Amino acid sequence: MSAEDSHIQPLRGLGFAPLGPGPIDDARSHVSGGPAEAIGDICAVSLPSLVVEVGSWQGRSAILWGGELAARNTSWSLVCIDSWLGSDRIRRLTGGEWGMENLHLVDGYPTLYATFATNMRRANMEHNVIPVPLDSAQGLALLQSCGVAADVIYIDAAHDFASVRTDIELALALRNPGNSAALIVCDDFGPNYPGVVRAVLEQAGRARLRVLLRDQQAALVPREADVVITELINRGWVEQATRRRKFGFSRRP
Ligand SMILES: C[S@@+](CC[C@H](N)C(=O)[O-])C[C@H]1O[C@@H](n2cnc3c(N)ncnc32)[C@H](O)[C@@H]1O
């Protein structure tokens, strides 16, 4: 058993395991796009083998993380936490990638998970992706109680301040203690999501993390991870203080 396997082995006893072979439903949406450059940068500089994604939806960002992990590791895992129930925000949207039609309601209940599973199999990632169908707080706490130690935690579930603050707090405890460069990445850091901005800044301040930004991605990086910080800046990431002045973000939007 590799070191990575030993980190996720306790999950099996609770019924969380790689998807494995199964149906591919042609009626379910293909997914593409997403923050490929930012995820590529994070993987290139921090070389993770175990990533926890919080908020997977149809699998678009999971495919990006999985692609980067597969390119660099013979043994890797991507643990995906999601209720696969959508959100209040998604219930109000129609059409396109985030529209509520993608929930595929049956008897009023979402069957979105089948789209995620189909897309993981389409991407040949079914042996490495471990779905955890729980709400984010329970999922993160459960992973920690099982001894899961992540190199990267990617947060893109609920977008209100209280939820993101909790997700980051729980993610902090999930960082691999054997990896001094283990980091957290939050999606949707920008003016459209003031709760995300406020939660990132508050938690980064509390945990004394540096915040680096690329597009809408915010990386919360340990101060001592000098090499990671320098390499991200060399790749075009910007320290939060610089961007905050530019866009006029305040600490309490
Ligand atoms: C914005 S989507 C994620 C998009 C995905 N990362 C991508 O790039 O394709 C948000 C997802 O978070 C899930 N979600 C929202 N609130 C949640 C919560 N409190 N716990 C678990 N999942 C949640 C929703 O079901 C949805 O699938």
PDBQT file of the ligand as one rigid body, heavy atoms in Angstrom, charges set to zero:
ROOT
HETATM    1  C1  LIG A 301     -20.526  25.876  -8.163  1.00  0.00    +0.000 C 
HETATM    2  S1  LIG A 301     -20.927  24.183  -8.064  1.00  0.00    +0.000 S 
HETATM    3  C2  LIG A 301     -19.322  23.424  -8.162  1.00  0.00    +0.000 C 
HETATM    4  C3  LIG A 301     -18.720  23.564  -9.507  1.00  0.00    +0.000 C 
HETATM    5  C4  LIG A 301     -17.523  22.704  -9.783  1.00  0.00    +0.000 C 
HETATM    6  N1  LIG A 301     -16.453  22.935  -8.859  1.00  0.00    +0.000 N 
HETATM    7  C5  LIG A 301     -17.071  22.988 -11.194  1.00  0.00    +0.000 C 
HETATM    8  O1  LIG A 301     -16.177  23.808 -11.399  1.00  0.00    +0.000 OA
HETATM    9  O2  LIG A 301     -17.648  22.440 -12.120  1.00  0.00    +0.000 OA
HETATM   10  C6  LIG A 301     -21.331  24.008  -6.389  1.00  0.00    +0.000 C 
HETATM   11  C7  LIG A 301     -21.615  22.579  -5.933  1.00  0.00    +0.000 C 
HETATM   12  O3  LIG A 301     -21.587  22.589  -4.518  1.00  0.00    +0.000 OA
HETATM   13  C8  LIG A 301     -22.633  21.778  -4.026  1.00  0.00    +0.000 C 
HETATM   14  N2  LIG A 301     -22.977  22.331  -2.718  1.00  0.00    +0.000 N 
HETATM   15  C9  LIG A 301     -23.523  23.541  -2.443  1.00  0.00    +0.000 A 
HETATM   16  N3  LIG A 301     -23.617  23.702  -1.125  1.00  0.00    +0.000 NA
HETATM   17  C10 LIG A 301     -23.127  22.590  -0.554  1.00  0.00    +0.000 A 
HETATM   18  C11 LIG A 301     -22.935  22.164   0.790  1.00  0.00    +0.000 A 
HETATM   19  N4  LIG A 301     -23.258  22.933   1.834  1.00  0.00    +0.000 N 
HETATM   20  N5  LIG A 301     -22.395  20.935   0.988  1.00  0.00    +0.000 NA
HETATM   21  C12 LIG A 301     -22.056  20.136  -0.053  1.00  0.00    +0.000 A 
HETATM   22  N6  LIG A 301     -22.194  20.502  -1.333  1.00  0.00    +0.000 NA
HETATM   23  C13 LIG A 301     -22.726  21.707  -1.584  1.00  0.00    +0.000 A 
HETATM   24  C14 LIG A 301     -23.743  21.815  -5.037  1.00  0.00    +0.000 C 
HETATM   25  O4  LIG A 301     -24.475  20.616  -5.007  1.00  0.00    +0.000 OA
HETATM   26  C15 LIG A 301     -22.947  21.998  -6.344  1.00  0.00    +0.000 C 
HETATM   27  O5  LIG A 301     -22.749  20.744  -6.950  1.00  0.00    +0.000 OA
ENDROOT
TORSDOF 0
